[in-house]
Amino acid sequence: MDIKVIGHYTGRFGELWEQSLTDLIKEGVQGVLADAQIDQSEIEAIFVANKAGGSFNEQRHLGALVSEQFTHFPPAMRVEGACASGGLAVAAASQALMSGLYKTVLVLGVEKMTDVNTGEASAILATAASREKEYGSTFPSLYALLANYHMVRYGTTREQLSSVVVKNHRHALTNPKAQFRKEFTIEQVNQSPLVASPLRLLDCSPISDGVAAVILSSKPSSRRTQILGFGQGQDTLALMDRQDLSQLRASTNAMQQALSRAHIKLTDIQAAEVHDCFSIAEILATEDLGFFPKGEAAAAIESGKTTIGGKVIINPSGGLKACGHPVGATGVKQVAFLSKLIEAGQFDCAAAHNVGGSGATAVVTILGEKRS
Amino acid sequence: MDIKVIGHYTGRFGELWEQSLTDLIKEGVQGVLADAQIDQSEIEAIFVANKAGGSFNEQRHLGALVSEQFTHFPPAMRVEGACASGGLAVAAASQALMSGLYKTVLVLGVEKMTDVNTGEASAILATAASREKEYGSTFPSLYALLANYHMVRYGTTREQLSSVVVKNHRHALTNPKAQFRKEFTIEQVNQSPLVASPLRLLDCSPISDGVAAVILSSKPSSRRTQILGFGQGQDTLALMDRQDLSQLRASTNAMQQALSRAHIKLTDIQAAEVHDCFSIAEILATEDLGFFPKGEAAAAIESGKTTIGGKVIINPSGGLKACGHPVGATGVKQVAFLSKLIEAGQFDCAAAHNVGGSGATAVVTILGEKRS
């Protein structure tokens, strides 16, 4: 079955003090319907990606909140897999289309995180970790552990971590929806405040508000982008339960499954939005997804092989790092953003890579024009 | 496609102080695999129903937590629609099977609510309501409003509300998994402490811990029960936005869609587990699902037409009221319990009815032996 992306919308990411969670939902629904140029009555089912509206906004039951924006109240469900919720919602929606029960469905990802302070937000985010949090670990410290391991084992340098940040902030300059449209130098990243050694403030993706939405349809459409395949991998929740800290195995498995279902080769993929919640996460993803051999991504990123003109363009949107990371919206934004670039003719084939926790869940969605 | 329930398991519901959330998950996985008599490696995907593990247990990312119970880490997602999460997870799992991507999937519903006190639990549950909570409304008060309306409009009596409770507690006497295996008299219900007039303590379902699981498969199986159809309805989150308080429209729409997909008539349904979070909710459900005309269910229940030997047996498990209501587990337990009764030859066809919020989401799953 051909699943087309017949509409996509990404709202501005940032600290959106003037918009409520419901305002963001309304913006996403209206924006994506306008892009798809369809009447709202054509939406047959809704999949909402959100990590923690119950804690951030005292609002669970987000499926119903999105459904009531429509006069015909389409059936809605919320899908959650920590920070991979967006990718999972796209997968659930695709499965619903493939079931034949629906022809056109909405996927909306939303998170409004700045209604609580940073300490509370960090605690809420940490609920996606495992018993590690009993020892005081939050996600910066878990990814710091992965960074230290990578530095010791592969000689990855502080400058290479910073080069991820510099690249992604430069990419975000051309993305009007990005939370941070501001360049940084390697030196500025190196000297930003330490959060969890070796990770510094500018290594970390921000706390963000935002909405993104796509409309998927199995009906014939003149729109160019199609979901060619998707895959999902899992791993232990806790890093301490893994045999190898050099790899997020879930990412590797998700990509292999997605490639197999899409019937394409990795080298067909010209660009990827990867889950750079921290600078080290992009280095891991660039290796784990197969774009560069293990231990070689950091040097490749540093030497410009993952920016415009390189072998594969990683995070053209600016990634979670510079575009922002409103958790439930992130995975949907990746698909929306890549669909936009494919329609603009910038790529023929691209992949979205969305990770939950410290790699316990990973989803890869391959987008492109179908080759017959 | 035929979707068989090839395994079902319900753990004991109650205040399970000696079991953690993870313990309940392990029990559910082991219990359902044992019932299905399959190896764990046959599970290809997992759908987890849970309302608020992030707030009750500081544990989000429950998909990953269930997946890591398996040596091959099947892809997992959490599905949420407030108290209808269980029914939605069964629907999502069915859609995944119908997509053809998977042949055998696990649905596990779990909630561990007693780790917080009753005040906190009520506040967490209220996050499924709408802006009504700004006026101090929690679910007992919203359902009290529906009860008052029903009493004024249809002459429903205090004794009729109590008759729902008496019946369900009597049914629970034969269910070893029920939280309360204790009979009450009409008088005892009438005189229990007032919670939100006219609803009294014994009109309300309890706060519970528990797990339930089913394994669904599209492979041929000698097991008897099949998912004949499922349907989902939605309505406004807020009661104040509805035109009519005499009906939960979402329930009516869910049943009509389920009947249509199952290709059966309402009169084929011999039993139903309905969402009796409060006594009035069972009266509404019994009407809204079509078993009795509007305004006539209360008298029908009072006169024994919904118990063993009656027209349709409502809540043979004891319902949410007496079996217990561990929120994410409830909708899965309904399907597991009915599958067990169908296998035991007690019915040929039965329906599970799971509601989120005060009727913003409703899911109906029709189970039975397929007639050729």
Interface residues (C-beta under 8 A of the other chain):
Chain A: K51 A52 G54 S55 E58 Q59 R60 H61 G63 A64 L65 S67 E68 F73 P74 P75 A76 M77 R78 V79 E80 G81 A82 L88 A91 A92 S94 Q95 A96 M98 S99 G100 L101 I124 T127 A128 A129 S130 K133 Q232 G233 Q234 D235 T236 L237 D241 A250 G356 G357 A360 T361
Chain B: K51 A52 G54 S55 E58 Q59 R60 H61 G63 A64 L65 S67 E68 F73 P74 P75 A76 M77 R78 V79 E80 G81 A82 L88 A91 A92 S94 Q95 A96 M98 S99 G100 L101 I124 T127 A128 A129 S130 K133 Q232 G233 Q234 D235 T236 L237 D241 A250 G356 G357 A360 T361
